[in-house]
């Protein structure tokens, strides 16, 4: 089920059709009362709980495993990750990486951010950060995930003829 509030068209859209392609995104904390405002909801405690999952014995009974296992579903339940469909992507602001989110926060605070001139030929080519974008709602888990399902299953996409 997708719920979309479209401010431009003054519509509230509800999509319940089967087979809607959704992809996961990190959620950015935009609560005005939060000390973490403008940062990812993901924190060190969530990472620690994911790491603790690795220490669980493989032979646990299903009920005990369900009680102690955090996993990706735990991130969804805690509001750290949200599944977004194509229609909903039109109404949200997605930043490419957590580093870009930090740069955007620094620019909003009035700091001058120096470009990375390390000369590393393998570094990611970054688009300039838009200084007028004030609020981000979501962040890509990995930049390659913007391509979606179809592009990510093509074998050897980095090799062309």
NUGU-339571 format. One record per residue: chain; y, z, x of N, C-alpha, C in turn. Coordinates in Angstrom, 2 decimals. Last residue first. Layout:
NUGU-339571
PT ch    n_yy    n_zz    n_xx   ca_yy   ca_zz   ca_xx    c_yy    c_zz    c_xx
PT  A       Y       Z       X       Y       Z       X       Y       Z       X
...
END
This chain:
NUGU-339571
PT ch    n_yy    n_zz    n_xx   ca_yy   ca_zz   ca_xx    c_yy    c_zz    c_xx
PT  A   -3.15  -24.34   31.43   -3.64  -25.49   32.19   -2.54  -26.20   32.93
PT  A   -2.93  -20.74   31.82   -2.73  -21.99   31.10   -3.13  -23.15   32.00
PT  A   -3.60  -17.43   31.41   -4.01  -18.59   32.19   -3.78  -19.84   31.35
PT  A   -3.10  -15.39   29.70   -2.20  -15.50   30.84   -2.58  -16.66   31.77
PT  A   -5.11  -15.41   27.87   -3.80  -15.93   27.45   -2.83  -16.08   28.61
PT  A   -7.98  -15.06   27.89   -7.23  -15.57   29.04   -5.88  -16.17   28.64
PT  A   -8.67  -15.42   24.40   -9.10  -15.08   25.76   -8.24  -15.77   26.82
PT  A   -6.91  -14.02   21.78   -7.10  -15.26   22.52   -7.52  -14.90   23.94
PT  A   -6.24  -11.73   20.51   -7.68  -11.99   20.66   -7.95  -13.30   21.38
PT  A   -3.50  -11.59   20.29   -4.14  -10.64   21.19   -5.64  -10.88   21.35
PT  A   -2.73  -13.43   18.39   -2.42  -13.70   19.79   -3.16  -12.78   20.74
PT  A   -3.67  -12.15   16.02   -4.15  -13.48   16.42   -3.91  -13.74   17.91
PT  A   -2.27   -9.65   15.84   -3.71   -9.72   15.97   -4.16  -11.05   16.55
PT  A    0.85   -9.51   17.73   -0.02   -9.38   16.57   -1.48   -9.60   16.90
PT  A    2.93   -9.43   19.51    2.33  -10.72   19.23    1.38  -10.68   18.04
PT  A    3.52   -6.85   19.97    4.43   -7.56   19.08    3.84   -8.92   18.69
PT  A    1.85   -5.89   21.88    1.42   -5.74   20.49    2.36   -6.42   19.51
PT  A    3.01   -6.02   24.35    2.15   -7.14   23.96    1.72   -7.05   22.50
PT  A    4.40   -3.55   24.63    5.13   -4.78   24.31    4.26   -5.95   23.88
PT  A    2.92   -0.87   22.83    2.90   -1.69   24.05    3.59   -3.00   23.72
PT  A    4.11    0.39   20.69    3.16    1.14   21.51    3.01    0.44   22.86
PT  A    7.57    0.13   19.90    6.29   -0.54   20.16    5.40    0.38   21.00
PT  A    9.13    2.37   17.67    8.99    1.89   19.05    7.62    1.24   19.20
PT  A   11.58    2.83   15.03   10.22    2.73   15.55   10.25    2.18   16.97
PT  A   14.27    3.10   14.56   13.35    3.83   13.69   11.94    3.85   14.24
PT  A   17.37    3.56   16.19   16.05    2.94   16.20   15.15    3.77   15.30
PT  A   20.79    3.09   15.91   19.65    3.90   15.51   18.37    3.06   15.51
PT  A   22.71    1.38   16.97   22.89    2.82   17.10   21.64    3.61   16.79
PT  A   23.52   -1.41   18.53   22.36   -0.86   17.82   22.37    0.65   18.01
PT  A   25.53   -2.16   20.21   25.90   -1.86   18.82   24.74   -1.34   18.00
PT  A   24.44   -2.82   22.65   25.17   -1.55   22.56   25.58   -1.19   21.13
PT  A   21.30   -4.01   23.17   22.46   -4.23   22.31   23.21   -2.92   22.15
PT  A   20.12   -4.58   26.38   20.16   -3.66   25.25   21.44   -3.89   24.47
PT  A   18.83   -7.74   27.41   19.88   -6.71   27.49   19.89   -5.86   26.22
PT  A   15.29   -7.91   27.86   16.50   -8.43   27.22   17.57   -7.35   27.34
PT  A   13.43   -7.86   30.85   14.01   -7.14   29.71   15.22   -7.87   29.17
PT  A   10.45   -8.64   32.20   11.78   -9.19   31.99   12.32   -8.56   30.72
PT  A    8.62   -6.32   34.10    8.85   -6.93   32.79   10.28   -7.44   32.72
PT  A    7.70   -7.13   37.49    8.28   -6.26   36.48    8.53   -7.05   35.20
PT  A    6.77   -8.62   39.57    5.85   -8.37   38.46    6.44   -7.50   37.37
PT  A    8.60   -8.69   41.59    8.39   -9.93   40.84    7.49   -9.73   39.62
PT  A   11.01   -6.41   42.35    9.59   -6.51   41.99    9.39   -7.74   41.11
PT  A   13.63   -5.91   42.87   13.05   -7.10   43.46   11.58   -7.27   43.16
PT  A   15.14   -3.86   41.83   14.13   -3.51   42.83   13.51   -4.73   43.48
PT  A   17.31   -3.47   40.13   17.35   -4.55   41.12   16.32   -4.32   42.21
PT  A   17.94   -2.61   37.00   16.88   -2.44   37.99   16.88   -3.66   38.91
PT  A   21.38   -1.67   36.32   20.21   -2.54   36.16   19.21   -2.31   37.29
PT  A   22.62    1.51   35.34   22.51    0.51   36.38   21.27   -0.36   36.15
PT  A   24.57    2.51   32.69   23.19    2.35   33.15   23.14    1.21   34.15
PT  A   26.91    4.92   32.10   26.75    3.55   32.57   25.36    3.44   33.18
PT  A   27.13    6.87   29.11   26.75    6.70   30.51   26.65    5.23   30.86
PT  A   27.60    7.27   26.44   28.72    6.85   27.27   28.40    6.71   28.74
PT  A   25.62    7.71   24.68   26.28    8.90   25.19   27.44    8.56   26.11
PT  A   24.69    5.14   24.34   25.39    5.77   23.22   26.16    7.01   23.67
PT  A   23.39    4.83   26.80   24.55    4.00   26.49   25.37    4.59   25.35
PT  A   21.30    6.68   26.46   22.29    6.89   27.53   23.55    6.07   27.28
PT  A   19.90    5.48   24.36   20.50    6.81   24.16   21.56    7.08   25.21
PT  A   19.06    3.13   25.67   19.94    3.04   24.50   20.64    4.38   24.23
PT  A   17.36    4.22   27.58   18.55    3.49   28.01   19.55    3.39   26.86
PT  A   15.36    5.26   25.89   16.15    6.16   26.74   17.44    5.49   27.20
PT  A   14.39    2.86   24.82   14.95    3.87   23.92   15.82    4.86   24.70
PT  A   13.36    1.68   27.07   14.51    1.04   26.42   15.18    2.00   25.45
PT  A   11.23    3.44   27.45   12.28    3.36   28.47   13.54    2.72   27.88
PT  A    9.59    2.91   25.25   10.29    4.20   25.33   11.40    4.20   26.37
PT  A   10.27   -0.54   24.24    9.54    0.47   25.02   10.28    1.81   24.94
PT  A   11.62   -1.95   22.09   10.44   -2.49   22.75    9.62   -1.43   23.50
PT  A   12.43   -0.73   18.83   12.77   -0.83   20.25   11.49   -1.19   21.00
PT  A   13.15   -1.81   15.63   12.07   -1.55   16.59   12.59   -1.76   18.00
PT  A   14.23   -0.89   12.56   14.74   -1.23   13.88   13.69   -0.82   14.92
PT  A   13.26   -2.39    9.39   13.27   -1.31   10.37   13.83   -1.82   11.69
PT  A   12.97   -4.49    7.66   13.93   -3.45    7.28   13.98   -2.29    8.27
PT  A   10.99   -6.18    8.49   12.32   -6.75    8.30   13.38   -5.69    8.04
PT  A    8.64   -4.78    8.42    9.28   -4.99    9.73   10.69   -5.53    9.60
PT  A    7.69   -4.98    5.86    8.41   -3.76    6.22    9.15   -3.91    7.55
PT  A    6.33   -7.38    6.00    7.46   -7.26    5.08    8.33   -6.06    5.45
PT  A    4.26   -6.81    7.82    5.28   -7.81    8.15    6.52   -7.69    7.26
PT  A    3.70   -3.19    7.96    3.32   -4.58    7.70    4.51   -5.51    7.94
PT  A    2.82   -0.45    9.98    3.91   -1.22    9.38    3.41   -2.64    9.14
PT  A    1.69    2.81   10.42    1.30    1.42   10.26    2.38    0.69    9.46
PT  A    2.85    5.13   12.80    2.93    4.64   11.43    2.49    3.18   11.42
PT  A    2.53    8.12   14.64    2.26    6.69   14.54    2.31    6.30   13.07
PT  A    3.31   10.68   14.05    3.68   10.14   15.35    3.55    8.61   15.34
PT  A    2.49   12.15   11.88    3.69   11.32   11.74    4.18   10.73   13.05
PT  A    0.11   13.46   11.91    1.27   14.22   12.40    2.57   13.41   12.29
PT  A   -1.66   11.45   11.10   -1.43   12.60   10.22   -0.20   13.40   10.61
PT  A   -1.58    9.80   13.37   -1.10    9.29   12.08   -0.76   10.45   11.16
PT  A   -2.73   11.48   15.26   -1.37   10.98   15.48   -0.76   10.45   14.18
PT  A   -5.25   11.78   14.09   -4.38   12.94   14.23   -2.93   12.54   14.46
PT  A   -6.27    9.24   14.47   -5.99    9.68   13.10   -5.11   10.92   13.10
PT  A   -6.71    9.28   17.18   -5.63    8.44   16.67   -5.26    8.83   15.25
PT  A   -7.64   12.75   17.96   -7.73   11.30   17.94   -6.52   10.57   17.39
PT  A   -8.92   15.39   17.42   -7.56   15.00   17.03   -7.48   13.48   16.88
PT  A  -11.64   17.41   16.54  -11.22   16.12   17.08   -9.84   15.75   16.55
PT  A  -12.43   19.72   15.20  -11.80   19.86   16.51  -11.23   18.56   17.07
PT  A  -13.55   18.96   12.73  -12.62   20.09   12.78  -11.82   20.14   14.09
PT  A  -15.31   16.93   13.43  -14.18   16.61   12.56  -13.12   17.71   12.61
PT  A  -17.16   18.40   14.92  -16.37   17.36   15.58  -15.14   17.01   14.75
PT  A  -18.24   19.99   12.91  -17.51   20.63   14.01  -16.63   19.61   14.73
PT  A  -19.45   17.96   11.36  -18.43   18.83   10.77  -17.59   19.50   11.86
PT  A  -21.36   16.67   13.11  -20.20   15.94   12.55  -19.10   16.84   11.99
PT  A  -22.12   18.57   16.09  -22.45   18.15   14.73  -21.19   17.55   14.09
PT  A  -21.93   17.23   19.41  -21.43   18.13   18.36  -21.88   17.63   16.99
PT  A  -22.60   15.80   21.71  -23.67   16.17   20.77  -23.21   17.17   19.71
PT  A  -20.49   15.42   23.43  -20.89   14.29   22.60  -21.90   14.68   21.52
PT  A  -17.95   17.95   23.68  -19.31   17.45   23.95  -19.70   16.35   22.96
PT  A  -14.57   17.31   24.54  -15.52   17.68   23.50  -16.90   17.13   23.84
PT  A  -12.82   16.30   26.38  -13.67   17.41   26.82  -14.68   17.83   25.77
PT  A  -11.30   14.46   25.05  -12.23   13.96   26.06  -13.21   15.04   26.50
PT  A   -9.59   15.98   23.52  -10.68   15.28   22.84  -11.73   14.78   23.83
PT  A   -7.62   16.74   25.27   -8.65   17.73   24.94   -9.83   17.09   24.21
PT  A   -5.98   14.50   25.18   -6.76   14.74   26.39   -7.87   15.75   26.13
PT  A   -4.85   14.94   22.67   -5.66   13.74   22.89   -6.53   13.89   24.13
PT  A   -3.46   17.29   23.23   -4.53   17.32   22.23   -5.43   16.09   22.34
PT  A   -1.59   16.33   25.08   -2.57   17.34   25.49   -3.75   17.38   24.52
PT  A   -0.11   14.62   23.44   -0.86   14.06   24.57   -1.94   15.04   25.02
PT  A    1.03   16.52   21.72    0.16   15.48   21.18   -0.71   14.87   22.28
PT  A    2.56   17.94   23.59    1.50   18.63   22.86    0.52   17.62   22.25
PT  A    4.47   16.12   24.43    3.42   16.52   25.36    2.27   17.24   24.68
PT  A    5.03   13.90   21.58    5.44   14.84   22.61    4.25   15.24   23.47
PT  A    6.31   11.55   19.32    5.24   11.85   20.27    5.76   12.80   21.35
PT  A    8.68   10.83   18.28    8.06   12.02   17.70    6.92   12.48   18.60
PT  A   11.11    9.78   20.71    9.85    9.59   20.00    9.38   10.91   19.41
PT  A   14.60   10.47   20.00   13.44   10.34   20.88   12.19   10.10   20.04
PT  A   16.56   10.93   18.16   16.69    9.74   18.97   15.55    9.54   19.95
PT  A   16.33   14.44   18.30   16.87   13.26   17.61   17.06   12.10   18.58
PT  A   15.27   16.87   18.94   14.62   15.70   19.53   15.17   14.40   18.96
PT  A   16.35   18.74   17.40   16.80   18.74   18.80   16.27   17.51   19.52
PT  A   17.27   17.79   14.09   16.26   17.91   15.13   16.90   17.91   16.52
PT  A   19.02   17.23   12.10   18.92   18.63   12.51   17.95   18.84   13.67
PT  A   18.67   14.53   11.60   19.95   14.97   12.16   19.90   16.41   12.65
PT  A   15.87   12.72   12.48   16.33   13.87   11.71   17.59   14.43   12.36
PT  A   14.60   10.66   13.71   16.00   10.44   13.32   16.53   11.56   12.45
PT  A   12.24    9.90   16.05   12.77   11.02   15.27   14.26   10.79   14.99
PT  A   10.29    7.02   15.74   11.42    7.64   16.42   11.99    8.71   15.49
PT  A    6.82    6.35   15.94    7.96    6.70   15.10    9.02    7.38   15.96
PT  A    5.00    3.54   17.18    5.45    4.92   17.34    6.67    5.14   16.45
PT  A    2.95    1.47   15.08    4.16    1.66   15.88    4.41    3.15   16.04
PT  A    0.25   -0.74   14.23    0.79    0.60   14.48    2.03    0.56   15.37
PT  A    0.32   -3.21   11.61    0.15   -2.85   13.02    0.79   -1.50   13.27
PT  A   -1.36   -5.01    8.99   -0.44   -3.96    9.46   -0.69   -3.71   10.94
PT  A   -1.86   -7.39    6.60   -2.01   -7.12    8.03   -0.92   -6.13    8.45
PT  A   -3.46   -6.91    3.58   -2.16   -6.95    4.25   -2.34   -6.55    5.70
PT  A   -5.79   -6.84    2.04   -5.73   -7.71    3.20   -4.38   -7.83    3.85
PT  A   -4.70   -6.56   -1.38   -5.66   -6.30   -0.30   -5.43   -7.27    0.86
PT  A   -1.54   -5.47   -2.67   -2.58   -6.48   -2.49   -3.44   -6.16   -1.28
PT  A    0.57   -3.89   -3.23   -0.74   -3.25   -3.29   -1.87   -4.25   -3.07
PT  A    3.88   -3.26   -2.58    2.82   -4.24   -2.38    1.48   -3.51   -2.34
PT  A    6.92   -2.77   -3.93    5.63   -2.11   -3.79    4.57   -3.20   -3.71
PT  A   10.35   -2.56   -3.20    9.16   -3.41   -3.32    7.91   -2.58   -3.08
PT  A   13.35   -2.25   -4.54   12.30   -1.39   -4.01   10.99   -2.12   -4.26
PT  A   16.49   -3.79   -3.84   15.15   -3.80   -4.44   14.28   -2.75   -3.77
PT  A   18.94   -4.88   -2.88   18.90   -3.77   -3.83   17.57   -3.74   -4.60
PT  A   19.01   -6.63   -0.84   18.73   -7.19   -2.16   18.72   -6.15   -3.27
PT  A   19.67   -4.79    1.25   20.43   -6.02    1.05   20.25   -6.58   -0.36
PT  A   17.74   -2.78    1.16   19.12   -2.44    0.82   19.92   -3.70    0.51
PT  A   14.62   -2.36    0.18   15.45   -3.44    0.71   16.89   -3.21    0.24
PT  A   12.08   -0.41    0.87   13.39   -0.29    0.23   14.30   -1.30    0.90
PT  A    8.66   -0.71    0.39    9.81   -1.20    1.13   11.07   -1.05    0.29
PT  A    5.44    0.24    0.84    6.63    0.60    0.09    7.84    0.20    0.92
PT  A    2.16   -0.89    0.60    3.41   -0.96    1.35    4.57   -0.66    0.41
PT  A   -1.18    0.00    0.85    0.00    0.00    0.00    1.24    0.00    0.90
END
